Amino acid sequence: MSEPVLRVQDLTVHFSSDTGSLLQRRKRVLKAVDGVSFDLFAGETLGIVGESGSGKSTLARAILGLAKPNRGRVLWMGEDLTRLDAEELRLKRKEIQIVFQDPVASLNPRMTAGAIISEPLKTFYPHMEQLQIEERTRGMMKVVGLLPNQINRYPHEFSGGQCQRIGIARSLVLNPRLLICDEPVSALDVSIQAQIINLLRDLQKKLGLALIFIAHDLSVVKHISDRVMVVYMGRSMELAQKSALYRRPLHPYTNALMKSVPVPDPRLARKLRQDLWIKGDMPSPFNPPKGCVFHSRCPYVVKRCQLDVPALRRLEQGDWVACHRAEELDLSVGLAAVSA
Amino acid sequence: MSVLLEVEGLEVSFDTPDGQVTAVNGVDFKVQAGETLGIVGESGSGKSQLVLAIMGLLAENGKSKGSARFKGEELMGMTQRQLNSVRGKDIAMIFQDPMTSLNPFLTIERQMTEVAMHHQRMAHREARAHAVEMLRAVRIPDPEERIDQYPHEFSGGMRQRVMIAMGLLCAPALLIADEPSTALDVTVQAQITRLLGELRQKSQMAIILITHDLAVVADICDHLIVMYAGQVVESGTVDDIFYDPQHPYTRGLLDSVPRLDRPADTELHAIRGNPPNLLALPEGCVFRDRCDFAQDVCHFTPPLWRNSRGRSSRCILGLPGGEVVMPTQLSAPEAGARAKKEVGA
């Protein structure tokens, strides 16, 4: 296999907040991202899935240099992005771009679609001719499924799905090599979600982009990813080839996420709802459980899980998991019911 | 079974600076006692405005027409005072966002006892005991202690449980839940849906569940109505809708749900185009512009079909075993003229 374009190694982002009374200040540390590592290859799509508060957006921001990591490295084509100064990092953004979650809030309401999409060109290529900029902008609009004659319209004249298309056009106009999509469809209606997922899938194939697709729902990433990483409380729980992960999840948390996906089939849904695969809510990130961070909600918990932190380790078939009991648990049974 | 809520010809419109917007355009449905009805539609389909109109909670620029009878009593046109004796007591409502629908300044106890003390004239101590009981029913751990906490001390899923507990305080005959799990994570969403399913089995309460995601309501509803641009385009039992969808919109909606039990390498089916602009609805069938089966005749208002089991579909494609209740109509003269021209050409 060729060299990965992106290597994230032991990436850690902590936030601290002050609590307590004025006289007794205490510092509390929130480990938003806690030692995450993965490789990404050219033309590959990695899905990152986790609940809110799992640190998946912070991870994306840390890769882009928008959040400062406390530890770890982000190697982009062999170069450590965390060591670059602001200007060097800015130039790297030609190659690494992001699409945000809220399609409406991430567009300036006072700029036209054309101005929004062409802004990166004007920033990075100040000497580019107006005619060329406009041509490229119109071309980009066509690529993402907008009509070039909508170039002078403002964001409020577009629907949510169209606004997300503008966001995608803006991030692709510089011909990046890596696109990070942070929950690009969660704010959209079901019928429009499918349009955007299909669009990203086509663009990825056509342009040979490396893609990181973040979502809170395993069903959404299924259609677009080659590999999937499941994160929980800032840690990577499982990193596996898509085909393996959806057939037989290795981590109980992956299993819980999978079983929680609503199924549009009443009989199957009734059957699936019968057993309990996850308990309670996510614990406070300021006070994570000792041992395995998932043990407080895990139905398969044993004594060891409360004491030892399971390391992310590689199993024989090549997939990664952070669970003491990964070999002995067979979580494929439950999923068989889903795929039957 | 007796009919609990009967809605007929309900219309909701808003005066906006851009003109009059019709959010709900002639909706009929019934809820039987103890039944769970799902109302499915995307943003702008009018599903929320529909129930807000029934509850008398429309925004100031909103107007409603038509009839909504609860246990035979007309709700439309009731004074606020009359409505206050129904709302919270006979009909309870829980809202989409559990973060903003609880008062952040008051403890859960204060917010919950108020309801029972007002509607059931309970003494404070009795109301508190009752509230603790309800919190236990929705599985809040340590309810005796947690009841004295403030909303910010609860997680999102817990807050939605508190909202549900609050809705259950007066043992309402009807609970209306407007996207109760949309703002929550999938794992918590599954827990809330399961909780609603259990409550439905244990009590005799009828539930109206509003959602934009068909998959969420699959296992807990008896009947479904599918709304698009202010109209009911299809209705039927859950099995009818999921296993034998008739209206092209329902089919499209079902196909666009990403599913774990389908092969991953298939392209997701998407409904093309964008949700309609309510200020400029197409003439004739409202779904026409996005429909794969659209024909010239769709420039006319489509016929409404209904079968003997109460199933309905609003489409020229018809309904097996159904009869036309409302025939195809010319929606506007110019629409007719245009359609004729196209047919001629």
Interface residues (C-beta under 8 A of the other chain):
Chain A: E51 S52 S159 G160 G161 Q162 D189 V190 S191 I192 Q193 A194 Q195 I197 N198 R201 H216 D217 L218 S219 V220 K222 H223 K242 S243 Y246 A256 L257 M258 K259 S260 V261 P262 V263 P264 D265 P266 L268 A269 R270 R273 I278 G280 D281 M282 L335 V338 S339 A340
Chain B: E42 S43 P141 S155 G156 G157 M158 D185 V186 T187 V188 Q189 A190 Q191 T193 R194 G197 H212 D213 L214 A215 V216 A218 D219 V238 D239 F242 G252 L253 L254 D255 S256 V257 P258 R259 L260 D261 A264 T266 E267 L268 H269 A270 I271 R272 N274 P275
